[in-house]
């Protein structure tokens, strides 16, 4: 059962996570970072960053702060407006 739940979680991405990941990717690219270089600069794993950008990873507040600090943007710039988000449940 555990493996099945993991598979479902990895294949079903929540729209909010996809939007946040897309926003992070857009800003990262605007700043001229490759995913690998950015992950190294932010001291986060490249595969972890890939999962965040694809909306497959629920990012912690601490890591969101680290991403914002590395990109030199406000944390709020990484999160779409409330009108663009849906209920997490």
N, C-alpha and C positions, 0 to 999 in steps of 0.2 A: 504494500500500500504506500509506503513512504516514497519509493521510486516513482510510482505513478503520480503522486502529488507533485513531486519535483518536476516531472515532465510537463504536467499541466501548467505549473507556475512559469516554467521557462518558455513555453510556447504561447501562452496567453499574456500578452503585454497590456497593461492598463493604459488607456489613452493619455492620462495625465503624465505618466512616466515617459511615454513616447514624446510628448510635447516638450517636457523639460529636457530630455536628452537631445532633441532636435535643436533646442535653443542653445544648449551648451556647445554642441557641434558647430553651429553657425558662428557663435562668438569666438570659439577656438580658432576656426578657419580665418575669421576676420583679423585676428591677432597674429596670424601667420604660423601657427603651431601645427606640426603634424601630430597625430594622435599619440605616437610614441614619444616624441619630444615633450609634449604637454604632460603626459603621465609621469615622465621622469621629473620634470620641473615641479609638479604638484606632489611628488612623492607618493603616487598612487599607481597601482598596477595597470599596464596597458590593456590587459583583457578586461579588468574591472571597468576601466574607462570606456571600452568598447561596449560593454553591457549597459552602462549608464546611457551612452549616446543612442543605443538601439531601443531604450526603454525596457530593458530586460532586468534591470537592477534597481531596487528601491534604495536610493542614495541617502545616507545619514546626513543630519544637519551639519555635523562636524566636517564631513567630506565636502558638502556643498559650500561651506565656508572656505575650505581649503581651495576648492576650484575657483571660487570668486576672487580670493586673494591672489591666486596665480594669474588669473585673467585680468586682474586689476579693475574689477567691476563690482557694483553693489550686488549683494546676494539676490535681492529682488529682481534684478535684471535677468537672472537665470530661470525665473519662474513666470510662466504666462499669467496674464490677468485672470482674476477669478471668473470672469465671463467666459473665458476659453476653457475652463476646467470643469470636470464633472465629479459627481460624488465618488469617493474612493471605494464605496461598497456596492 
